[in-house]
Amino acid sequence: MWSDGSTADTLQVRVAGLVWVEVNDGQCTARDSIVISVLPSLGLSLGRDTSFCEATSYNLRSNLGNAIYRWQDGSSSAIFRATTAGVYWLEATANGCTERDSINLVIQALPRFELGADTTLCDGATFNLIGQVNTPGNVTYRWSTGSTNSSINVQSSGVYTLTTTLNSCTFSDRRRFTFTQGPSFELGINRGFCIGEAYTMDVANIGATYRWNTGATASRIRVTQTNTYYVDVSLNGCTKRDSILVSFAPIFKYSLGGDTTLCAGESLLLDASRVNASYRWNNGNTTATRTLTQTETVWSDVTVGGCRVRDSIKVQFIDLPKGLLGRDTSLCDGQSIPLQVNVPGATIRWQDNSSANIFTVTQAGLYSVRASAGRCSVADSIRVDYKPIPQFSLGRDTILCNNERLNLNPSVAGGTYRWNDGQTTIPRQINQSGTYSLAIDLNGCSRSDTVAVQVVNLPSRLLANDTTLCEGRPLTLQLQVPGANYLWQDGSTTASFTVNGAGIYWAQASAGRCQIRDSIQVGYNPLPRFNLGKDTVLCTGESLTLLAFPGADQVIWNTGPSTSPSINVGNAGIYSARAILLNCSFTDSIKLDVKAIPTVTLGPDTLICDDKPHLLRANASTGAQLLWQDGSTLATLSTTTPGIYWVRPQ
């Protein structure tokens, strides 16, 4: 019988809960139960039926995070890439449950069109580019120019792209337009010339072909007759035409005269008068004449009957400067002065007939010069005097020893003094190191001299006080006198000396002519030596007396504050003592081990049967070495005769 009261052999369970069954064979009854749990639905979904664009794919994804998958083609990944229309299904198994879902995919046609092949046009042309879509539906257009019409007008080089959209599906095409630069030229405005002149027209464009109405095919032609001229220029498949009227009229001649040089203050009248003429000068004047008073290059255009003639003249006014050499001057002995004359275009003549622009004066005298340019000239002169330079010396560079002074007393009558530190008096007493410079000025002429002074201040003592050291201790004597040379009693010259024995030691320091010597007496006290003995082993209960230096001022043991020269020890360990005598110390140590006394037993006396061997076994303490009366050293001894047997630990 089942828990729901049914009595069939089987029970179909559809709800969660406890299910039990009782089985009775007529005599005995047995019961068993089971708890049934209903798992929740997986909730598998591939989404609604949908469409995707032609020539693309659509990814179908399971919405479950962890399951076992099987698609309609038997594949088992969580994602299926669909490339064709149709019905697709997925079975997912998780937590013992399996569910299936399906989806219908439809392919949406693309809004296709063709923009055509890349095109080359001439500059200035316009091309109507059409991107008409024949696919039915509400198609939208988007050009790379931003236009949303189905066509655009192209007038410049570039790549033009059109993207069409229909039901979220897009299609793009592009077309490149290259606008070739055609010939670039201008013949300009109509021109007029005088008979006898020629006019050259040049419309050169690299790679172009040319055809003039004169029949010429070059890029340049030269014309001398009145006519309307035109040319066709072809470049990169593009042709351009331009025309110009060139006329030629009778010509006349006139002259402003030859180039002229005048002196400052003069003037020159330029006259370009002609009958029925018009005038234009380079300064904008339109009169027939013009008066010049300064250097200038002048041109004038004279036009008669439409023909224009130009002439020019260069007029230079020489304005020679006054006071070429300046005022009279005075120099100091040994100096020189360059007298320089800079008059562009002029010739120079000095008092010695030399003609350079510069004349160098090295001695007193009167010097003169004349500068000439054309018929203009100017002269000047200058007197140069020389004054003596003060003569003095501060002497050679000097070394001073402790407390010495250097007297600097240069004297120049009528001179003024200035030291490099600003002082202005003499004499000076120098007692410090340094470089001393003095400049003496006499009537505007000065001279300087310098002396370097080094003051060597040697110390009053080189070595320390007399001292006494402990036996075996070295003493390093160190000298510290910057810049000095050293000498020790043994002839060595280093900055330090190591003392290893008693005696009197001296050192000498020298700097230039300065010198100092000092000495020190070094004594040595003996060490309070003693010996605590070799490392020792004691038996338990034994003791050992350790004796340090009996006559020491102080004995310090590592066992505690005791200062006695001896101590009694019985425990294992390392014992050390430091003996101090006259501030010199000596230390020794000993290692002491303590071992337990070994024990051994053979047990009680025993009785054995005749002729039967008996094994005596020694029970000894750990690590003990044994010795039997027969000299054996094993832990046991076998015997067959009566008697007294002994064993002892070693």
C-alpha positions in Angstrom: 0.0 0.0 0.0 1.3 3.5 -1.0 1.1 6.7 0.9 -1.8 7.9 -1.2 -3.7 4.6 -0.4 -3.2 2.9 -3.8 -2.2 -0.7 -3.9 -0.6 -1.1 -7.4 2.9 -2.3 -7.9 3.9 1.2 -9.2 3.1 4.8 -8.3 3.5 7.8 -10.6 4.6 10.8 -8.6 3.8 14.3 -10.0 4.2 16.5 -6.9 7.0 17.0 -4.4 6.8 15.4 -0.9 7.3 12.3 1.2 6.3 9.0 -0.5 6.2 5.7 1.4 5.1 2.1 0.6 4.2 -0.8 2.9 4.7 -4.4 1.7 3.0 -7.4 3.5 3.6 -11.0 2.6 0.9 -12.2 4.9 3.1 -12.6 7.9 5.6 -9.7 7.9 5.2 -6.0 7.0 8.0 -3.8 5.7 8.0 0.0 5.0 10.3 2.3 2.9 10.1 6.0 2.0 11.6 8.5 -0.3 11.5 12.4 -0.5 10.6 13.6 -4.0 11.7 17.2 -5.0 10.4 18.9 -8.1 13.1 21.0 -9.8 12.1 24.5 -11.2 11.8 25.1 -14.9 15.1 26.1 -16.6 13.4 28.9 -18.5 15.2 28.3 -21.8 14.5 31.0 -24.4 16.0 31.8 -27.8 13.9 35.0 -28.1 11.2 36.0 -30.6 11.3 35.1 -34.2 13.4 37.7 -36.0 15.1 38.6 -39.2 18.7 39.5 -40.2 20.3 41.2 -43.1 21.4 39.5 -46.3 25.1 38.5 -46.5 25.5 38.7 -42.6 24.9 36.1 -39.9 22.9 35.9 -36.7 24.2 34.6 -33.4 21.7 32.5 -31.4 22.5 32.4 -27.7 21.3 30.4 -24.8 20.0 32.5 -21.9 21.2 29.9 -19.4 24.5 30.3 -17.6 25.5 26.6 -17.0 23.9 23.8 -19.0 24.5 21.1 -21.6 23.4 22.1 -25.1 22.3 20.4 -28.3 21.3 22.3 -31.4 19.3 21.0 -34.3 22.6 20.2 -36.1 24.0 18.3 -33.1 26.5 21.0 -32.0 26.9 21.7 -28.3 28.2 25.2 -27.8 26.2 28.0 -26.1 26.2 30.1 -29.3 25.0 29.0 -32.8 25.9 31.2 -35.8 23.0 31.1 -38.3 23.7 32.2 -41.9 20.5 31.1 -43.6 16.8 31.5 -43.0 14.9 28.8 -41.2 13.7 27.4 -37.9 16.4 26.7 -35.3 16.0 24.8 -32.0 18.1 24.2 -28.9 17.8 21.6 -26.1 19.4 22.5 -22.8 19.9 20.1 -19.9 20.7 21.3 -16.3 20.1 20.0 -12.8 18.6 16.8 -14.4 16.0 18.7 -16.4 15.9 19.1 -20.2 14.0 21.9 -22.1 13.8 22.9 -25.8 13.0 26.2 -27.5 13.0 27.2 -31.2 13.1 30.4 -33.3 12.3 31.3 -36.9 14.9 33.4 -38.7 14.0 35.4 -41.9 16.7 37.1 -44.2 16.1 40.8 -45.0 17.2 41.8 -48.5 19.9 44.6 -48.7 19.0 48.0 -50.4 21.6 47.5 -53.2 22.7 50.0 -55.8 25.7 50.9 -58.0 27.6 54.2 -58.0 29.7 53.2 -61.0 33.4 53.2 -61.7 35.9 55.9 -60.6 35.9 58.9 -62.9 38.3 61.7 -63.9 36.8 65.1 -64.9 38.3 68.5 -65.7 38.3 71.3 -63.2 35.0 73.3 -63.2 32.9 70.4 -64.4 29.8 69.1 -62.5 28.7 65.4 -62.3 25.3 64.3 -61.0 26.0 61.1 -59.0 22.8 59.0 -58.5 22.5 56.1 -56.0 18.9 54.8 -56.8 17.8 51.6 -54.9 15.4 49.3 -56.7 14.6 47.2 -53.6 11.0 47.9 -52.5 10.5 49.6 -49.2 11.2 52.9 -47.4 14.9 53.4 -48.1 16.9 56.2 -46.5 20.0 57.7 -48.0 23.2 59.1 -46.3 26.1 60.5 -48.3 29.5 61.1 -47.0 28.9 64.8 -47.7 25.9 64.7 -45.2 23.3 64.8 -47.9 20.2 62.6 -47.5 19.0 62.8 -51.2 19.3 59.9 -53.6 21.7 62.0 -55.8 24.4 64.7 -55.3 26.3 67.0 -57.6 30.1 66.4 -57.6 32.4 69.3 -58.3 35.7 68.5 -56.5 38.1 65.5 -56.2 37.4 63.0 -53.5 35.8 59.6 -52.6 32.0 59.9 -52.3 30.3 57.2 -50.3 26.5 56.5 -50.1 25.0 54.3 -47.4 21.4 53.1 -47.8 19.3 51.7 -45.0 16.2 49.5 -45.3 14.6 47.9 -42.3 17.9 48.3 -40.3 19.9 46.7 -43.1 22.5 48.9 -44.7 24.4 48.8 -48.0 27.3 51.0 -49.1 29.1 51.9 -52.3 31.8 54.4 -53.1 33.1 56.2 -56.2 36.3 58.2 -56.5 36.2 61.4 -58.6 39.5 63.1 -59.7 39.2 66.6 -61.1 42.2 67.1 -63.3 43.7 70.5 -63.2 43.5 71.8 -66.7 45.8 74.4 -68.1 46.2 77.5 -65.9 47.1 80.7 -67.6 46.0 84.3 -68.4 47.0 86.4 -71.4 46.1 89.4 -69.3 44.7 92.8 -70.3 45.1 94.4 -73.7 48.6 95.9 -74.1 50.1 98.8 -76.1 53.7 99.2 -77.2 55.7 101.4 -79.4 56.8 100.4 -82.9 60.1 98.6 -82.8 59.3 96.9 -79.5 58.2 93.3 -79.2 55.9 91.6 -76.7 56.4 88.0 -75.6 53.5 85.9 -74.3 54.2 82.7 -72.4 51.4 80.3 -71.3 53.7 77.4 -70.3 51.9 74.5 -68.5 54.0 71.4 -68.0 52.8 68.5 -70.2 50.3 70.7 -72.2 49.9 71.2 -76.0 49.4 74.7 -77.6 47.8 76.1 -80.7 47.9 79.9 -81.4 45.8 81.7 -84.0 49.1 82.5 -85.6 49.6 78.7 -86.3 52.4 78.5 -83.6 52.4 75.4 -81.3 55.0 76.5 -78.7 54.0 77.8 -75.3 55.7 81.2 -76.0 55.3 83.5 -79.0 56.9 86.9 -79.7 54.7 89.5 -81.5 55.7 92.8 -83.1 52.4 93.7 -84.9 49.0 95.0 -83.8 46.5 92.1 -83.6 44.1 90.1 -81.4 45.9 87.0 -80.4 44.4 83.9 -78.9 45.6 80.4 -77.9 44.1 77.0 -77.1 46.0 75.1 -74.3 45.2 71.4 -73.7 46.3 69.5 -70.6 45.0 66.2 -69.1 42.2 66.2 -71.6 41.0 69.7 -70.8 41.3 72.7 -73.1 41.2 76.4 -72.3 41.3 79.5 -74.6 42.2 83.1 -73.8 42.8 86.2 -76.1 44.5 89.6 -75.9 44.7 92.7 -78.1 48.3 93.9 -78.6 48.9 97.3 -80.4 52.1 99.0 -81.5 52.4 102.9 -81.9 55.3 105.1 -83.1 58.2 105.8 -80.6 60.4 108.7 -79.7 63.7 109.3 -77.7 64.7 111.5 -74.8 67.5 111.5 -72.1 68.0 112.8 -68.5 71.8 112.9 -69.0 74.7 110.8 -67.7 75.2 109.8 -64.1 76.6 112.8 -62.0 78.5 113.4 -58.8 78.0 116.8 -57.0 79.3 118.2 -53.7 77.0 118.8 -50.7 75.0 122.1 -51.1 74.8 122.0 -54.9 71.7 121.1 -56.9 70.8 119.5 -60.3 67.8 120.3 -62.5 66.5 117.4 -64.5 64.3 118.3 -67.6 62.3 115.7 -69.5 60.2 118.2 -71.6 58.6 117.0 -74.8 55.8 118.5 -76.9 52.3 117.0 -76.1 53.9 114.7 -73.5 52.7 113.5 -70.1 55.2 112.8 -67.3 55.6 110.5 -64.3 58.7 110.5 -62.0 59.6 107.7 -59.6 58.5 109.9 -56.7 55.0 110.3 -58.2 55.6 113.9 -59.6 53.9 114.5 -63.0 55.8 117.7 -63.9 58.3 118.0 -66.8 61.2 119.0 -64.5 62.6 117.9 -61.1 65.4 119.4 -58.9 67.7 117.1 -57.0 69.6 118.1 -53.8 70.5 114.6 -52.4 71.9 111.3 -53.6 69.2 109.4 -55.5 68.7 107.1 -58.6 65.9 108.9 -60.6 63.7 107.6 -63.5 61.1 109.4 -65.5 58.4 108.0 -67.8 57.5 110.3 -70.7 54.4 109.3 -72.8 53.7 110.8 -76.2 50.9 109.5 -78.4 50.4 106.4 -76.2 54.1 105.4 -76.3 55.9 105.6 -73.1 59.7 106.0 -72.9 61.7 105.7 -69.6 65.2 107.0 -68.8 67.1 107.1 -65.5 70.1 108.8 -64.0 72.1 108.2 -60.8 73.0 111.4 -59.0 75.4 111.3 -56.0 75.9 114.2 -53.6 79.1 113.8 -51.6 78.7 115.2 -48.1 82.2 114.8 -46.6 82.1 114.8 -42.8 83.9 117.5 -40.7 86.3 116.7 -37.9 87.5 113.4 -39.3 90.1 112.8 -36.5 88.4 114.2 -33.4 90.1 116.2 -30.6 93.7 116.3 -29.6 94.5 113.5 -27.1 97.0 112.1 -24.7 98.2 108.5 -24.4 100.2 106.6 -21.8 103.6 105.3 -22.7 103.4 102.0 -24.7 99.8 102.6 -25.9 98.8 103.2 -29.5 95.7 104.7 -31.1 94.2 103.9 -34.5 93.1 107.0 -36.4 90.3 105.8 -38.7 88.6 107.7 -41.5 85.4 106.2 -43.0 84.2 108.2 -46.0 82.5 105.8 -48.6 83.8 106.5 -52.1 86.6 108.9 -51.0 90.3 108.6 -51.4 92.4 109.1 -48.2 95.8 110.8 -48.0 97.7 111.0 -44.6 100.6 113.3 -43.7 103.1 110.6 -44.8 101.2 110.2 -48.1 99.8 106.8 -47.1 96.2 106.1 -48.2 94.8 103.4 -45.9 91.6 104.1 -43.9 93.5 103.5 -40.7 96.7 105.2 -39.4 98.1 103.8 -36.2 99.9 106.3 -33.9 102.6 105.0 -31.6 104.5 108.3 -30.7 103.8 111.9 -30.0 103.2 114.3 -32.9 100.8 116.2 -35.2 98.9 114.0 -37.6 96.8 115.1 -40.6 94.5 113.6 -43.3 92.6 114.7 -46.4 89.6 112.8 -47.8 88.7 113.5 -51.5 85.7 112.3 -53.5 85.6 113.6 -57.1 86.0 117.4 -56.9 85.0 117.4 -53.2 87.6 117.2 -50.3 87.9 117.8 -46.6 91.0 117.9 -44.3 91.6 117.5 -40.5 94.5 117.1 -38.0 95.1 115.9 -34.5 97.9 116.3 -31.9 98.9 113.2 -29.9 100.9 113.5 -26.6 102.3 110.7 -24.4 102.5 110.6 -20.6 104.8 108.4 -18.5 103.5 105.2 -16.8 104.3 104.8 -13.0 107.0 102.3 -12.4 107.0 100.1 -9.2 107.1 96.5 -8.0 105.5 94.6 -5.1 108.3 92.1 -5.2 108.3 88.3 -5.5 105.6 86.0 -4.1 106.4 85.4 -0.4 105.9 82.7 2.3 105.5 84.0 5.9 105.9 81.9 9.0 104.0 82.2 12.3 103.6 85.9 13.3 105.8 87.3 10.5 104.6 90.3 8.4 105.4 91.6 4.9 105.8 95.3 4.4 104.5 96.5 1.0 105.6 100.2 0.4 105.8 101.0 -3.3 105.9 104.8 -3.8 105.2 106.9 -6.9 105.3 110.7 -6.5 102.0 112.2 -7.3 100.3 108.8 -7.9 97.0 107.6 -6.5 96.7 104.0 -5.1 94.0 101.3 -5.2 94.5 97.8 -3.8 92.3 95.0 -5.0 90.4 95.0 -1.7 89.6 98.7 -2.1 92.2 100.2 0.2 94.0 103.3 -1.0 96.9 103.8 1.4 100.5 102.7 1.7 102.5 101.1 3.2 100.6 97.9 4.1 101.6 95.3 6.6 100.5 91.8 5.3 100.0 88.9 7.8 97.4 86.9 6.0 97.5 84.6 3.0 96.2 86.0 -0.3 96.9 87.6 -3.6 97.5 91.4 -3.3 97.2 93.6 -6.3 98.0 97.4 -6.4 97.1 99.8 -9.3 98.9 103.2 -9.2 97.5 105.9 -11.4 99.7 108.9 -12.4 98.0 111.6 -14.5 95.6 109.1 -16.0 98.2 106.4 -16.7 98.1 103.4 -14.5 100.1 100.3 -13.9 99.4 97.2 -11.8 101.5 94.6 -10.0 100.5 91.6 -7.9 102.2 89.5 -5.2 101.0 86.2 -3.7 101.5 85.8 0.0 101.2 82.5 1.8 101.1 82.6 5.6 102.2 79.2 7.1 100.8 78.9 10.6 102.5 75.8 11.9 101.0 74.4 15.2 102.9 74.8 18.5 102.7 71.1 19.1 102.8 68.2 16.6 102.5 65.2 19.0 100.5 64.4 22.1 101.7 64.3 25.7 104.0 61.6 26.9 102.1 58.4 27.5 102.3 54.9 28.9 100.7 52.0 27.1 99.9 48.4 27.9 102.2 45.6 26.6 101.6 44.7 23.0 99.4 47.7 22.2 100.7 49.9 19.2 100.4 53.7 19.1 99.9 55.6 15.8 101.3 59.1 15.8 99.4 61.2 13.3 100.6 64.6 11.8 98.0 67.0 10.4 99.6 70.1 9.0 98.1 70.9 5.5 100.8 71.5 2.8 103.7 70.6 5.1 106.5 68.0 4.5 107.2 65.5 7.4 110.4 63.9 8.9 110.5 61.3 11.7 113.4 60.3 13.9 113.9 57.2 11.7 114.1 59.3 8.5 110.5 58.3 7.3 108.4 61.1 5.7 104.9 59.8 6.0 102.1 61.6 7.8 101.8 58.8 10.5 104.2 56.7 12.5 103.4 53.5 14.4 105.1 53.0 17.8 105.5 49.4 19.0 108.1 49.8 21.8 109.1 52.2 24.6 111.2 55.2 23.8 111.4 58.9 22.7 110.0 59.7 19.3 110.1 63.0 17.4 108.6 64.5 14.3 109.3 67.6 12.2 106.9 69.5 9.9 108.3 71.9 7.2 106.4 74.3 4.9 108.7 76.4 2.8 111.2 78.0 5.1 108.9 77.4 8.1 109.7 74.4 10.4 108.6 72.9 13.8 109.8 69.8 15.7 108.0 68.0 18.6 108.7 64.8 20.6 106.9 62.3 22.8 108.1 59.6 25.3 106.2 56.3 25.2 106.4 53.7 28.0 104.8 50.2 28.3 103.3 48.4 31.4 103.4 44.5 31.4 100.1 42.6 31.2 98.9 40.7 34.3 99.2 37.3 32.5 97.8 34.0 34.1 96.5 30.6 32.9 93.3 29.0 34.0 94.5 25.7 32.6 93.3 23.4 29.8 89.6 22.5 29.3 88.7 19.9 32.0 86.2 17.1 32.7 85.0 16.5 36.4 83.0 13.8 37.8 79.7 14.5 39.5 80.5 15.9 43.0 84.0 17.0 42.2 85.1 20.7 42.2 88.0 22.7 40.7 89.7 25.9 42.0 90.5 28.4 39.3 93.3 31.0 40.0 93.8 34.3 38.1 96.6 36.8 38.6 97.1 37.1 42.3 98.7 40.6 42.4 96.2 42.3 40.1 94.5 45.5 41.0 91.2 43.9 40.1 90.0 40.5 38.9 86.6 40.2 37.2 85.0 36.7 36.8 82.2 36.0 34.4 80.4 34.1 37.2 79.4 37.2 39.1 80.6 40.2 41.0 83.4 38.4 42.8 86.8 40.1 42.5 88.9 37.4 44.3 91.8 36.1 42.3 90.4 32.6 42.7 87.0 30.8 42.6 85.9 27.2 43.2 83.7 25.7 40.5 81.9 22.4 40.1 79.3 22.9 37.4 79.8 22.5 33.6 80.3 25.7 31.7 82.9 28.2 30.3 84.6 30.3 33.0 86.7 33.4 32.2 88.5 36.0 34.3 89.9 39.4 33.4 92.8 40.7 35.5 93.6 44.4 35.6 97.0 45.8 36.7 97.9 49.4 36.1 95.0 49.8 33.7 96.3 46.9 31.6 94.1 43.8 31.4 94.5 40.2 30.5 91.8 37.6 30.0 91.8 33.8 30.0 89.0 31.2 29.9 88.5 27.4 30.5 85.7 25.0 29.5 84.6 22.7 32.2 82.5 19.5 31.6 80.9 17.4 34.4 80.1 13.8 33.8 78.0 11.4 36.0 79.8 8.4 37.7 78.8 5.3 35.8 77.0 2.4 37.6 76.8 -1.4 36.8 75.0 -4.4 38.4 75.2 -8.2 37.7 72.2 -9.1 39.8 72.1 -11.5 42.8 74.4 -14.5 43.2 73.0 -17.5 41.3 73.2 -21.3 41.1 73.7 -23.0 37.7 73.6 -26.7 36.6 76.9 -28.5 35.9 78.3 -28.2 32.5 75.7 -25.7 31.4 77.0 -22.2 30.4 75.6 -19.2 32.1 75.4 -15.7 30.5 76.3 -12.9 32.8 74.7 -9.6 31.7 75.9 -6.3 33.0 73.3 -3.6 33.5 75.4 -0.4 33.2 74.4 3.3 33.1 74.1 4.8 29.6 77.4 5.4 27.9 79.5 3.5 30.4 82.5 1.4 29.2 82.8 -2.0 30.9 85.8 -4.1 32.0 85.4 -7.8 33.2 87.9 -9.5 35.3 89.1 -11.4 32.2 89.8 -8.1 30.4 86.8 -8.3 28.0 84.7 -5.2 27.4 81.4 -6.6 26.1 78.1 -6.1 27.9 77.9 -9.9 28.5 80.2 -12.7 29.7 79.6 -16.4 29.2 80.8 -18.8 32.1 80.8 -22.5 32.7 82.7 -22.6 36.0 81.6 -21.5 39.4 83.3 -18.6 41.0 83.1 -14.8 41.8 82.8 -12.7 38.7 83.1 -8.9 38.6 82.7 -6.1 36.1 83.4 -2.4 36.5 82.6 0.7 34.5 85.4 2.7 33.0 
